[in-house]
């Protein structure tokens, strides 16, 4: 019980991203999708950061979501672009 309370107290807030960084991440994701590159995505999961090595399978501008295929377990994952904090091409 105490561990659960402690974990809630240890919540990490999502950083505010500047416009230039958002444009760079968008360009990197588009390039990775068109060229078939794998990327490592750091995203905020609500209380902490998660890291995912994946291939970009879809980008929906209207809903602001990115479709990813996890390289480890071949699972499809959808992440909101606003939750992404960093993108690195592998």
N, C-alpha and C positions, 0 to 999 in steps of 0.2 A: 504494500500500500504506500509506504513512504517513498519507494523508488518511483512510483507513478507520479506522485506529487512533485518529487525532485525533477523528474524529466519534464514536467509541464513548466516548472520554473526556469529550466535551462533552454527554453524556446529561443530560437534565433530568428530575428526579424529579417524579412526579405529586404535587400538593399535597394535603394532608388537608383535606377540606371539612367545615364545621360543619353541623349538622342544619338550621338555619334557612335557610342558602343552598341546601341540597339541596331543601327544601320549596318555596322560591321558584322554583328552576329547574323543578321538576316542575309547578308551577302554570302557569308561563310556557309550557312545552311543551304541556300539556293545552289551554290557552287558544288557542295558535297553531294546534293541530290542529283544534279545534272551529270556529274562526273563519276558517281558511284563510290565516293570516298566514305570511309567510316569516320565518325566523329565521337568525341567524348563530350557529353553534355552535362553541365552542372546546373541543377534546377532546385528551386525551393519547393519542398513538399508539404508546406504548411507549418512545420515546426523546426525544420532543420534543412540541410542540403543533401541531395542525393546525386550520385554520379552514375552515368550510364554510357557505355560504349555501344554505339548503334549506327545503323545506316538510316539516312533520312528517306522515307518512302513517300511522304506527302506533306504539302504545306497548304493550308486553307487560310487564305487572307481574310475571308469574311468572318469566320469564327475565331481567327487568331490562334489556331492550333497547329501543332507539328506532329506528323505521324512518324514514328521511329520503329525500327526492327532491332530489338535487343540482340547483340551478337553472341551473348553468353547462352541464353536459353531459347533463342529464336521466337520470342514473344513480341507481339505488336503492342506498342505503348503510345498513348497520345498525351502530349504535354502542351499546356498553354504557353504561347510564346512569352507572355508577360512573366511567367515563372522561371524562365531560363536566365541564368546569371552569367554563364560563360560557355563558349563553344570552342573546341580545339579539334583541328583535323588530325586524324591519326595516320 
